[in-house]
Amino acid sequence: MGIRLIALSAVFVGCSLQEVFFENDEYISGEAFYRERCVQCHGIDGKANLAGASDLSISNLNVEEMKDIVVNGLNAMPPFKGQYKQEETLEEMLEFIKSLRK
């Protein structure tokens, strides 16, 4: 029981609303943002399903639906609005997520 609680706590901390810092408003790619902020729950291949995260490899959401979820959050997923400096980062991340589909 104790190990499960520790593992679950680590997942929720990984998915928490911590701020992503940029030096001098440095650009961060969408894939790098995903690896830093999303991989804890969705996994590198989108299939981790931790903390209730959806399997991104089988998602059939369109780009606008994905964008709404990333920006505003859904269920246990926190909103990421304001967590990236450039809109380009968000657009690239959505393309990266689409690339995880089978």
C-alpha positions as CSV (number, residue, x, y, z in Angstrom):
1,M,0.0,0.0,0.0
2,G,2.8,2.4,0.9
3,I,4.6,2.0,-2.3
4,R,1.5,2.6,-4.3
5,L,0.8,5.8,-2.4
6,I,4.3,7.0,-3.1
7,A,4.1,6.2,-6.8
8,L,0.7,7.9,-7.1
9,S,2.0,10.9,-5.3
10,A,4.9,11.1,-7.7
11,V,2.5,11.1,-10.6
12,F,0.4,13.9,-9.3
13,V,3.5,16.0,-8.5
14,G,4.7,15.4,-12.0
15,C,1.4,16.6,-13.4
16,S,1.1,19.6,-11.1
17,L,1.0,23.2,-12.2
18,Q,4.6,24.1,-11.8
19,E,5.9,26.9,-13.9
20,V,8.1,26.3,-16.9
21,F,11.0,28.8,-16.8
22,F,12.7,30.2,-19.9
23,E,15.9,32.1,-19.9
24,N,15.5,35.5,-21.7
25,D,12.2,34.3,-23.1
26,E,14.1,31.5,-24.9
27,Y,12.1,29.5,-27.4
28,I,11.1,25.9,-26.4
29,S,9.9,23.5,-29.0
30,G,6.5,21.8,-28.8
31,E,8.1,18.4,-28.4
32,A,10.4,19.6,-25.6
33,F,7.5,21.2,-23.8
34,Y,5.6,17.8,-24.1
35,R,8.6,15.9,-22.8
36,E,8.9,18.4,-19.9
37,R,5.3,18.7,-18.9
38,C,3.2,15.9,-20.3
39,V,5.3,12.7,-20.3
40,Q,4.8,12.1,-16.6
41,C,1.1,11.2,-17.2
42,H,0.9,10.5,-20.9
43,G,4.3,8.8,-21.4
44,I,6.8,9.5,-24.2
45,D,4.6,7.5,-26.6
46,G,1.3,8.9,-25.3
47,K,0.2,5.5,-23.9
48,A,1.1,5.7,-20.2
49,N,-2.4,6.3,-18.9
50,L,-1.2,7.5,-15.5
51,A,-3.4,9.5,-13.2
52,G,-6.3,9.1,-15.6
53,A,-4.5,10.5,-18.6
54,S,-5.9,9.6,-22.0
55,D,-4.0,7.3,-24.4
56,L,-3.0,9.9,-27.0
57,S,-2.0,7.2,-29.5
58,I,-5.7,6.3,-30.1
59,S,-7.2,9.8,-29.7
60,N,-9.5,11.0,-32.5
61,L,-9.7,14.6,-31.3
62,N,-9.2,17.3,-33.9
63,V,-6.6,20.0,-33.3
64,E,-9.1,22.5,-31.9
65,E,-10.4,20.0,-29.4
66,M,-6.9,19.1,-28.4
67,K,-6.0,22.8,-28.0
68,D,-9.0,23.4,-25.8
69,I,-8.0,20.6,-23.5
70,V,-4.3,21.6,-23.3
71,V,-5.2,25.3,-22.7
72,N,-8.1,24.8,-20.3
73,G,-7.4,21.4,-18.8
74,L,-9.8,18.5,-18.4
75,N,-10.6,16.4,-15.3
76,A,-7.3,15.7,-13.5
77,M,-5.3,17.4,-16.3
78,P,-4.4,21.0,-15.3
79,P,-4.7,23.9,-17.7
80,F,-1.5,24.9,-19.4
81,K,-2.6,28.3,-20.5
82,G,0.3,30.7,-19.8
83,Q,2.8,27.9,-19.3
84,Y,4.4,28.5,-22.7
85,K,5.8,31.7,-23.9
86,Q,5.1,31.5,-27.6
87,E,1.9,30.3,-29.4
88,E,4.3,28.4,-31.8
89,T,5.2,26.1,-28.9
90,L,1.6,25.1,-28.4
91,E,1.0,24.6,-32.1
92,E,4.1,22.4,-32.4
93,M,3.1,20.4,-29.3
94,L,-0.3,19.7,-30.9
95,E,1.5,18.4,-34.0
96,F,3.8,16.3,-31.9
97,I,0.7,14.8,-30.1
98,K,-0.9,14.0,-33.4
99,S,2.3,12.2,-34.5
100,L,1.8,9.8,-31.5
101,R,-1.3,8.4,-33.2
102,K,-1.1,4.9,-34.6
